[in-house]
Amino acid sequence: MRRSAMALTGALALVVSPAISAAADPVTARSPVQVSPEGSPFPGAGPKGAPCNGVPAGAQTGTNYPGTEVEPWVSVNPRLKSNLIGGWQQDRWSNGGANANLAAFSLDGGRSWRLSAVQPRHARCTGGTAANKGDYERATDPWTSISPNGNAYFMSLALDIAQDANHAMLVSRSTDGGRTWGPTTELRRDTSPNILNDKNSLTADRFDSRFAYAIWDRLEIPDAQAAAAAKTTGGRGVLSRRLNSLRSAGPGAPTEFRGPTWFARTVDGGRTWQRARPIFDPGAGNQTIGNQIVQTGDRALVNGFDLIFDADQQVSDFNIAAQRSTDRGASWGRPVIVDRHRFAGVTDPTTGAPVRTGDILPSIAADPRPGSKTVYMVWQDARSTGGARDQIALAKSTDGGRTWRNVSYAINKVTSTQAFTAAIAVLPDGTVGVLHYDFRNDDSGAPLTTSTLLLHSHDGGRTFSETKIGSDFDMSGAAVAGGFFVGDYIGLGTGPGRFHPFYGVATGTPAAPAGSIFATTAR
């Protein structure tokens, strides 16, 4: 381990609390509505892709799953609470990305949804060209955020796999509630097969519509590791995720593995973006992933992420970490360790087949009440089960992310099964919500019955109650992308007195995988 070289600040004060006790204020959920389209919207889409990918027939690698929508995210318009904007991957590939990322909007609080008439042009299938900076075969990692004035942002990782190693972090802006999306801004583009910009998120400033913040990890991979990663479809750590496009080393390839955090911001409401730059380099052999920024009531920015030591080794050291900025991202402090991260990974309890989840991606949320410095983080952790099963862990900071206390390693209601892929959000009154999946209703045979649950706390995260969201589904009918896959993350928006779950569901069969995005309101 190389912790000594990091000089990280310790910030952990552990109090392991019980999973759940009874809580007041019951929350009920409406019947979900399907947000995403039935089938692929791209003509001619099939297992080898769609003509709109712009790749010669037979040149694509991997298997495409037309009509499979995964990995949703959602935002609520602070100016018009009935306006919600969401995004997801459309037509997922087995070896990375989708035919495109799609956006949809609601004007009635999530009761009904429409696809954006002009989509973010972040891939060829949604109108991307060389002229508009969207000339890419695929897109992934969709993210949305909305400024106080109602201007919305949509961010994607766009990438080529068949033709070259080109990829970029792209952002578009909507000024009409998500109906249409404007020109694409390229925050960072790389063409080397030994570089991968990955796992982006974007956060609009809560107080000043001039500012918004984009963040991601940028992996620098030497040639020997790149060759090995090209054959990898599973496993843990950085090289196991979306690296199948890497080729042999080219001129100027890095000589050692690194995975720093990169950051870009706009100070003029998205008209232009400042040059992207690294804000934290964990050093050789280490990386970050899952960077996500929230803003406290005193306007500080807090970036929550997974910090992986020895990420280039077979056995890595995972840690939940946080980093602060008090000048709107102009400068950033050194990270603090929130807690160790010890997860088991998720599998079908009967067959052992892998389920790809948000196991290495923490979720972070700030209490939005005026002046509040309270921040929460959740992640998958197996320590409460002796390493046997992932549960949902939670940590809380009351000083803006400087120190973290009251860690519970299992806030989920049913601890006898695996719980995974959690998103946390906080209502304007301080109510905490955590959306996640589990296998509570699965038995020893097929199907792989999966439930979607909303945990809610009305006492600052000390106790949680639970509300069932929608119907159970068969996870084994999902696309296979390093395991059964409905997304590395899940969406949870907030409005006055209500949560807006926005989540992926497998709707196919093992022989014909498919998936859809659903939305509901819980209050």
Secondary structure, 3 states (H helix, E strand, C coil): CCHHHHCCEECEECCCCCCCCCCCCCCCECCCEECCCCCCCCCCCECCECHHHCCCCCCCCCCECCCEEEEEEEEECCCCCCCEEEEEEEEEECCCCEEEEEEEEECCCCCCCEECCECCCCCHHHCCCCCCCCCCCEEEEEEEEECCCCCEEEEEEEECCCCCCCEEEEEEEECCCCCECCCEEEEEEECCCCEEEEEEEEEECCCCCCCEEEEEEEEECCHHHHHHHCCCCCCCCHHHCCCCCCCCCCCCCCCCCEECEEEEEECCCCCCCCCCEEEECCCCCCEEEEEEEEECCCCCEEEEEEEEECCCCCCCEEEEEEEEECCCCCCCCCCEEEEECCCCCEECCCCCCEEECCCCCCEEEECCCCCCCCEEEEEEECHHHCCCCCEEEEEEECCCCCCEEEEECCCCCCCCCCEEEEEEEECCCCCEEEEEEECCCCCCCCCCEEEEEEEEECCCCCCCEEEEEEEEEEHHHCEECCCEECCCCCEEEEECCEEEEEEEEECCCCCCCCEEEEECCEC
